[in-house]
Amino acid sequence: MELPLIALLLVVGLVVGWGVGAQYARARRGWTDYRAAKRAVPGARRAALLLVRAVFTKVGVIALLLFGAVAYAAVGPDHDRAEPAPGPSPSVTATHGADRGR
């Protein structure tokens, strides 16, 4: 009767050992991945901040250009302050051509 009990305990021990070993291997991989990610965070944070700074710089330049364009348009057109442009004058050929038809 001891032989089946020993065999059963051996099988149960193997199953439990296999489960515990698999969980231990998974935990070690998790810790290794965690350490690698933890080492990569400062570099990734620096890269993210540089990208955000570049975006904010571009948005700031575009906002300044738009503000300048709106301010320039709000001042009014320049042609109101300039002297009036000369009007169209009849050309010589147009005057002679009109006299011929009469």
C-alpha positions as a Markdown table, in Angstrom:
| # | Residue | x | y | z |
|---|---|---|---|---|
| 1 | Met | 0.0 | 0.0 | 0.0 |
| 2 | Glu | 2.9 | 2.3 | 0.4 |
| 3 | Leu | 3.9 | 2.1 | -3.2 |
| 4 | Pro | 0.7 | 3.7 | -4.6 |
| 5 | Leu | 0.9 | 6.4 | -1.9 |
| 6 | Ile | 4.5 | 7.2 | -2.8 |
| 7 | Ala | 3.7 | 7.3 | -6.5 |
| 8 | Leu | 0.8 | 9.6 | -5.8 |
| 9 | Leu | 2.9 | 11.9 | -3.7 |
| 10 | Leu | 5.6 | 11.9 | -6.4 |
| 11 | Val | 3.1 | 12.9 | -9.1 |
| 12 | Val | 1.6 | 15.6 | -6.9 |
| 13 | Gly | 5.1 | 16.9 | -6.0 |
| 14 | Leu | 6.1 | 17.0 | -9.7 |
| 15 | Val | 2.9 | 18.9 | -10.7 |
| 16 | Val | 3.3 | 21.4 | -7.8 |
| 17 | Gly | 7.0 | 21.7 | -8.5 |
| 18 | Trp | 6.3 | 22.3 | -12.2 |
| 19 | Gly | 3.7 | 25.0 | -11.4 |
| 20 | Val | 6.0 | 26.7 | -8.8 |
| 21 | Gly | 8.9 | 26.6 | -11.2 |
| 22 | Ala | 6.9 | 28.1 | -14.0 |
| 23 | Gln | 5.6 | 30.9 | -11.8 |
| 24 | Tyr | 9.2 | 31.5 | -10.5 |
| 25 | Ala | 10.5 | 31.8 | -14.1 |
| 26 | Arg | 7.6 | 34.2 | -15.0 |
| 27 | Ala | 8.4 | 36.3 | -12.0 |
| 28 | Arg | 12.1 | 36.5 | -12.9 |
| 29 | Arg | 11.3 | 37.5 | -16.4 |
| 30 | Gly | 8.9 | 40.2 | -15.0 |
| 31 | Trp | 11.6 | 41.6 | -12.7 |
| 32 | Thr | 14.1 | 41.6 | -15.6 |
| 33 | Asp | 11.7 | 43.4 | -17.8 |
| 34 | Tyr | 10.8 | 45.9 | -15.0 |
| 35 | Arg | 14.5 | 46.7 | -14.4 |
| 36 | Ala | 15.1 | 47.2 | -18.1 |
| 37 | Ala | 12.0 | 49.5 | -18.4 |
| 38 | Lys | 13.1 | 51.4 | -15.3 |
| 39 | Arg | 16.5 | 52.1 | -16.8 |
| 40 | Ala | 14.9 | 53.2 | -20.1 |
| 41 | Val | 12.5 | 55.7 | -18.4 |
| 42 | Pro | 14.9 | 58.7 | -18.0 |
| 43 | Gly | 16.0 | 58.5 | -21.7 |
| 44 | Ala | 12.4 | 58.2 | -22.8 |
| 45 | Arg | 11.3 | 61.0 | -20.6 |
| 46 | Arg | 14.1 | 63.3 | -22.0 |
| 47 | Ala | 13.0 | 62.3 | -25.6 |
| 48 | Ala | 9.4 | 63.1 | -24.8 |
| 49 | Leu | 10.2 | 66.4 | -23.2 |
| 50 | Leu | 12.3 | 67.4 | -26.3 |
| 51 | Leu | 9.4 | 66.5 | -28.6 |
| 52 | Val | 7.0 | 68.5 | -26.5 |
| 53 | Arg | 9.4 | 71.4 | -26.5 |
| 54 | Ala | 9.7 | 71.3 | -30.3 |
| 55 | Val | 5.9 | 71.2 | -30.7 |
| 56 | Phe | 5.4 | 74.1 | -28.3 |
| 57 | Thr | 8.1 | 76.1 | -30.1 |
| 58 | Lys | 6.4 | 75.5 | -33.5 |
| 59 | Val | 3.0 | 76.4 | -32.1 |
| 60 | Gly | 4.4 | 79.5 | -30.5 |
| 61 | Val | 6.0 | 80.7 | -33.7 |
| 62 | Ile | 2.8 | 80.1 | -35.6 |
| 63 | Ala | 0.7 | 81.9 | -33.0 |
| 64 | Leu | 3.1 | 84.9 | -33.2 |
| 65 | Leu | 2.8 | 85.0 | -36.9 |
| 66 | Leu | -1.0 | 84.8 | -36.8 |
| 67 | Phe | -1.0 | 87.5 | -34.1 |
| 68 | Gly | 1.2 | 89.7 | -36.3 |
| 69 | Ala | -1.0 | 89.1 | -39.4 |
| 70 | Val | -4.2 | 90.0 | -37.4 |
| 71 | Ala | -2.5 | 93.1 | -36.0 |
| 72 | Tyr | -1.4 | 94.2 | -39.4 |
| 73 | Ala | -4.8 | 93.7 | -40.9 |
| 74 | Ala | -6.4 | 95.6 | -38.0 |
| 75 | Val | -4.4 | 98.7 | -38.6 |
| 76 | Gly | -6.1 | 99.1 | -42.0 |
| 77 | Pro | -5.0 | 99.2 | -45.6 |
| 78 | Asp | -2.0 | 101.2 | -46.5 |
| 79 | His | -3.6 | 102.7 | -49.6 |
| 80 | Asp | -5.7 | 105.1 | -47.5 |
| 81 | Arg | -2.7 | 107.0 | -46.3 |
| 82 | Ala | -0.9 | 107.0 | -49.7 |
| 83 | Glu | -1.6 | 109.7 | -52.4 |
| 84 | Pro | -4.2 | 108.8 | -54.9 |
| 85 | Ala | -3.0 | 106.9 | -57.9 |
| 86 | Pro | -3.3 | 108.6 | -61.2 |
| 87 | Gly | -6.5 | 107.8 | -63.2 |
| 88 | Pro | -6.5 | 106.2 | -66.6 |
| 89 | Ser | -5.7 | 108.6 | -69.4 |
| 90 | Pro | -6.8 | 108.2 | -72.9 |
| 91 | Ser | -4.1 | 106.9 | -75.2 |
| 92 | Val | -3.1 | 108.7 | -78.4 |
| 93 | Thr | -4.3 | 106.0 | -80.6 |
| 94 | Ala | -7.7 | 105.9 | -78.9 |
| 95 | Thr | -8.2 | 109.6 | -79.4 |
| 96 | His | -7.2 | 109.5 | -83.1 |
| 97 | Gly | -9.3 | 106.5 | -83.8 |
| 98 | Ala | -12.3 | 108.1 | -82.3 |
| 99 | Asp | -11.8 | 111.2 | -84.5 |
| 100 | Arg | -11.7 | 109.2 | -87.7 |
| 101 | Gly | -15.1 | 107.7 | -87.2 |
| 102 | Arg | -16.9 | 111.0 | -87.2 |
